[in-house]
Amino acid sequence: MSATDIASTRETLERATAPLIEVINDPTRTFLHTPTRIRLAELTENILATQLNPAVYSQYRALLAAERNIRDANLWVLTETGKMKRQPVRLGLSDGAFIEVISGLETGQQVVTGIRQPGAGRGGRPGGGRPGAGR
């Protein structure tokens, strides 16, 4: 797809969606925001499906799906002096146990995943053990 094609598609999108964006940005018409956002998404999808060739449209859909999984977050990392500092990162896919860090960390940085309290044993309770044990 050439730069001219992209510019033409962008112009078509901007012209078609301008009235909907105006409604979404109008604070006196909040009751219309949700249906207007739905219509905006449908209209954008239809324009792209008709303006882009199937291969490019398929790439667009794949990139859009991947982008929906990306979010900004803050992690705590250990500094060279052993102190913790907040580090902004971009997170990607997750399976519930592991999460992809797309950017924001350097190779070798140690991420803080929990803090063990002094004197805490197993179970994370002061003195350790399960609740009610040792009474």
C-alpha positions as protocol buffer text, in pm:
chain_id: "A"
residue {
  index: 1
  type: MET
  ca { x: 0 y: 0 z: 0 }
}
residue {
  index: 2
  type: SER
  ca { x: 148 y: 332 z: -103 }
}
residue {
  index: 3
  type: ALA
  ca { x: 170 y: 650 z: 100 }
}
residue {
  index: 4
  type: THR
  ca { x: -93 y: 803 z: -129 }
}
residue {
  index: 5
  type: ASP
  ca { x: -332 y: 516 z: -57 }
}
residue {
  index: 6
  type: ILE
  ca { x: -277 y: 555 z: 316 }
}
residue {
  index: 7
  type: ALA
  ca { x: -335 y: 931 z: 296 }
}
residue {
  index: 8
  type: SER
  ca { x: -653 y: 877 z: 95 }
}
residue {
  index: 9
  type: THR
  ca { x: -785 y: 619 z: 343 }
}
residue {
  index: 10
  type: ARG
  ca { x: -702 y: 848 z: 637 }
}
residue {
  index: 11
  type: GLU
  ca { x: -882 y: 1140 z: 468 }
}
residue {
  index: 12
  type: THR
  ca { x: -1189 y: 923 z: 404 }
}
residue {
  index: 13
  type: LEU
  ca { x: -1191 y: 811 z: 767 }
}
residue {
  index: 14
  type: GLU
  ca { x: -1154 y: 1164 z: 903 }
}
residue {
  index: 15
  type: ARG
  ca { x: -1429 y: 1301 z: 679 }
}
residue {
  index: 16
  type: ALA
  ca { x: -1673 y: 1019 z: 762 }
}
residue {
  index: 17
  type: THR
  ca { x: -1607 y: 1006 z: 1136 }
}
residue {
  index: 18
  type: ALA
  ca { x: -1585 y: 1381 z: 1214 }
}
residue {
  index: 19
  type: PRO
  ca { x: -1957 y: 1419 z: 1303 }
}
residue {
  index: 20
  type: LEU
  ca { x: -1943 y: 1116 z: 1533 }
}
residue {
  index: 21
  type: ILE
  ca { x: -1630 y: 1239 z: 1708 }
}
residue {
  index: 22
  type: GLU
  ca { x: -1798 y: 1575 z: 1758 }
}
residue {
  index: 23
  type: VAL
  ca { x: -2088 y: 1404 z: 1941 }
}
residue {
  index: 24
  type: ILE
  ca { x: -1848 y: 1199 z: 2156 }
}
residue {
  index: 25
  type: ASN
  ca { x: -1658 y: 1513 z: 2256 }
}
residue {
  index: 26
  type: ASP
  ca { x: -1975 y: 1707 z: 2344 }
}
residue {
  index: 27
  type: PRO
  ca { x: -2024 y: 1694 z: 2725 }
}
residue {
  index: 28
  type: THR
  ca { x: -2392 y: 1794 z: 2691 }
}
residue {
  index: 29
  type: ARG
  ca { x: -2469 y: 1477 z: 2492 }
}
residue {
  index: 30
  type: THR
  ca { x: -2324 y: 1210 z: 2720 }
}
residue {
  index: 31
  type: PHE
  ca { x: -2634 y: 994 z: 2674 }
}
residue {
  index: 32
  type: LEU
  ca { x: -2522 y: 945 z: 2312 }
}
residue {
  index: 33
  type: HIS
  ca { x: -2158 y: 856 z: 2383 }
}
residue {
  index: 34
  type: THR
  ca { x: -2191 y: 476 z: 2399 }
}
residue {
  index: 35
  type: PRO
  ca { x: -2408 y: 427 z: 2090 }
}
residue {
  index: 36
  type: THR
  ca { x: -2196 y: 680 z: 1902 }
}
residue {
  index: 37
  type: ARG
  ca { x: -1874 y: 500 z: 1995 }
}
residue {
  index: 38
  type: ILE
  ca { x: -2025 y: 174 z: 1872 }
}
residue {
  index: 39
  type: ARG
  ca { x: -2128 y: 337 z: 1544 }
}
residue {
  index: 40
  type: LEU
  ca { x: -1783 y: 496 z: 1510 }
}
residue {
  index: 41
  type: ALA
  ca { x: -1614 y: 156 z: 1548 }
}
residue {
  index: 42
  type: GLU
  ca { x: -1851 y: -1 z: 1293 }
}
residue {
  index: 43
  type: LEU
  ca { x: -1803 y: 282 z: 1043 }
}
residue {
  index: 44
  type: THR
  ca { x: -1424 y: 274 z: 1078 }
}
residue {
  index: 45
  type: GLU
  ca { x: -1422 y: -103 z: 1030 }
}
residue {
  index: 46
  type: ASN
  ca { x: -1641 y: -80 z: 719 }
}
residue {
  index: 47
  type: ILE
  ca { x: -1431 y: 194 z: 561 }
}
residue {
  index: 48
  type: LEU
  ca { x: -1107 y: 7 z: 622 }
}
residue {
  index: 49
  type: ALA
  ca { x: -1252 y: -321 z: 494 }
}
residue {
  index: 50
  type: THR
  ca { x: -1353 y: -154 z: 167 }
}
residue {
  index: 51
  type: GLN
  ca { x: -1051 y: 77 z: 123 }
}
residue {
  index: 52
  type: LEU
  ca { x: -772 y: -170 z: 203 }
}
residue {
  index: 53
  type: ASN
  ca { x: -683 y: -476 z: 0 }
}
residue {
  index: 54
  type: PRO
  ca { x: -747 y: -808 z: 183 }
}
residue {
  index: 55
  type: ALA
  ca { x: -381 y: -870 z: 272 }
}
residue {
  index: 56
  type: VAL
  ca { x: -330 y: -522 z: 420 }
}
residue {
  index: 57
  type: TYR
  ca { x: -666 y: -539 z: 599 }
}
residue {
  index: 58
  type: SER
  ca { x: -565 y: -872 z: 753 }
}
residue {
  index: 59
  type: GLN
  ca { x: -237 y: -716 z: 875 }
}
residue {
  index: 60
  type: TYR
  ca { x: -432 y: -424 z: 1019 }
}
residue {
  index: 61
  type: ARG
  ca { x: -661 y: -661 z: 1212 }
}
residue {
  index: 62
  type: ALA
  ca { x: -363 y: -856 z: 1350 }
}
residue {
  index: 63
  type: LEU
  ca { x: -189 y: -535 z: 1462 }
}
residue {
  index: 64
  type: LEU
  ca { x: -510 y: -407 z: 1619 }
}
residue {
  index: 65
  type: ALA
  ca { x: -558 y: -731 z: 1813 }
}
residue {
  index: 66
  type: ALA
  ca { x: -198 y: -719 z: 1938 }
}
residue {
  index: 67
  type: GLU
  ca { x: -229 y: -350 z: 2034 }
}
residue {
  index: 68
  type: ARG
  ca { x: -537 y: -421 z: 2246 }
}
residue {
  index: 69
  type: ASN
  ca { x: -325 y: -644 z: 2468 }
}
residue {
  index: 70
  type: ILE
  ca { x: -63 y: -376 z: 2532 }
}
residue {
  index: 71
  type: ARG
  ca { x: -98 y: -159 z: 2842 }
}
residue {
  index: 72
  type: ASP
  ca { x: 119 y: 76 z: 3046 }
}
residue {
  index: 73
  type: ALA
  ca { x: 211 y: -15 z: 3402 }
}
residue {
  index: 74
  type: ASN
  ca { x: 470 y: 47 z: 3671 }
}
residue {
  index: 75
  type: LEU
  ca { x: 697 y: -220 z: 3816 }
}
residue {
  index: 76
  type: TRP
  ca { x: 942 y: -199 z: 4102 }
}
residue {
  index: 77
  type: VAL
  ca { x: 1302 y: -282 z: 4021 }
}
residue {
  index: 78
  type: LEU
  ca { x: 1614 y: -308 z: 4233 }
}
residue {
  index: 79
  type: THR
  ca { x: 1881 y: -45 z: 4177 }
}
residue {
  index: 80
  type: GLU
  ca { x: 2254 y: -112 z: 4197 }
}
residue {
  index: 81
  type: THR
  ca { x: 2247 y: 14 z: 4557 }
}
residue {
  index: 82
  type: GLY
  ca { x: 1978 y: -238 z: 4657 }
}
residue {
  index: 83
  type: LYS
  ca { x: 1696 y: 15 z: 4677 }
}
residue {
  index: 84
  type: MET
  ca { x: 1369 y: -13 z: 4492 }
}
residue {
  index: 85
  type: LYS
  ca { x: 1257 y: 233 z: 4227 }
}
residue {
  index: 86
  type: ARG
  ca { x: 941 y: 256 z: 4024 }
}
residue {
  index: 87
  type: GLN
  ca { x: 993 y: 175 z: 3655 }
}
residue {
  index: 88
  type: PRO
  ca { x: 729 y: 251 z: 3387 }
}
residue {
  index: 89
  type: VAL
  ca { x: 690 y: -40 z: 3142 }
}
residue {
  index: 90
  type: ARG
  ca { x: 465 y: -159 z: 2859 }
}
residue {
  index: 91
  type: LEU
  ca { x: 306 y: -498 z: 2919 }
}
residue {
  index: 92
  type: GLY
  ca { x: 178 y: -736 z: 2654 }
}
residue {
  index: 93
  type: LEU
  ca { x: 33 y: -1085 z: 2656 }
}
residue {
  index: 94
  type: SER
  ca { x: -31 y: -1277 z: 2976 }
}
residue {
  index: 95
  type: ASP
  ca { x: -137 y: -1633 z: 3055 }
}
residue {
  index: 96
  type: GLY
  ca { x: -221 y: -1552 z: 3417 }
}
residue {
  index: 97
  type: ALA
  ca { x: 112 y: -1680 z: 3551 }
}
residue {
  index: 98
  type: PHE
  ca { x: 356 y: -1494 z: 3325 }
}
residue {
  index: 99
  type: ILE
  ca { x: 335 y: -1159 z: 3149 }
}
residue {
  index: 100
  type: GLU
  ca { x: 529 y: -1022 z: 2856 }
}
residue {
  index: 101
  type: VAL
  ca { x: 722 y: -700 z: 2917 }
}
residue {
  index: 102
  type: ILE
  ca { x: 743 y: -525 z: 2581 }
}
residue {
  index: 103
  type: SER
  ca { x: 954 y: -227 z: 2683 }
}
residue {
  index: 104
  type: GLY
  ca { x: 1084 y: -40 z: 2984 }
}
residue {
  index: 105
  type: LEU
  ca { x: 1326 y: -296 z: 3132 }
}
residue {
  index: 106
  type: GLU
  ca { x: 1691 y: -355 z: 3057 }
}
residue {
  index: 107
  type: THR
  ca { x: 1843 y: -702 z: 3037 }
}
residue {
  index: 108
  type: GLY
  ca { x: 1948 y: -813 z: 3383 }
}
residue {
  index: 109
  type: GLN
  ca { x: 1725 y: -576 z: 3581 }
}
residue {
  index: 110
  type: GLN
  ca { x: 1570 y: -746 z: 3881 }
}
residue {
  index: 111
  type: VAL
  ca { x: 1195 y: -697 z: 3920 }
}
residue {
  index: 112
  type: VAL
  ca { x: 1050 y: -699 z: 4271 }
}
residue {
  index: 113
  type: THR
  ca { x: 761 y: -946 z: 4283 }
}
residue {
  index: 114
  type: GLY
  ca { x: 697 y: -942 z: 4657 }
}
residue {
  index: 115
  type: ILE
  ca { x: 843 y: -833 z: 4987 }
}
residue {
  index: 116
  type: ARG
  ca { x: 916 y: -1072 z: 5270 }
}
residue {
  index: 117
  type: GLN
  ca { x: 863 y: -911 z: 5607 }
}
residue {
  index: 118
  type: PRO
  ca { x: 1139 y: -960 z: 5863 }
}
residue {
  index: 119
  type: GLY
  ca { x: 1057 y: -1259 z: 6082 }
}
residue {
  index: 120
  type: ALA
  ca { x: 785 y: -1383 z: 5849 }
}
residue {
  index: 121
  type: GLY
  ca { x: 802 y: -1755 z: 5783 }
}
residue {
  index: 122
  type: ARG
  ca { x: 600 y: -1973 z: 5557 }
}
residue {
  index: 123
  type: GLY
  ca { x: 247 y: -1863 z: 5480 }
}
residue {
  index: 124
  type: GLY
  ca { x: 337 y: -1495 z: 5486 }
}
residue {
  index: 125
  type: ARG
  ca { x: 212 y: -1447 z: 5842 }
}
residue {
  index: 126
  type: PRO
  ca { x: 421 y: -1315 z: 6127 }
}
residue {
  index: 127
  type: GLY
  ca { x: 569 y: -1624 z: 6287 }
}
residue {
  index: 128
  type: GLY
  ca { x: 476 y: -1831 z: 5980 }
}
residue {
  index: 129
  type: GLY
  ca { x: 242 y: -2127 z: 5959 }
}
residue {
  index: 130
  type: ARG
  ca { x: -125 y: -2145 z: 5892 }
}
residue {
  index: 131
  type: PRO
  ca { x: -391 y: -1932 z: 6064 }
}
residue {
  index: 132
  type: GLY
  ca { x: -486 y: -2059 z: 6409 }
}
residue {
  index: 133
  type: ALA
  ca { x: -187 y: -2290 z: 6439 }
}
residue {
  index: 134
  type: GLY
  ca { x: -7 y: -2288 z: 6774 }
}
residue {
  index: 135
  type: ARG
  ca { x: -302 y: -2160 z: 6977 }
}
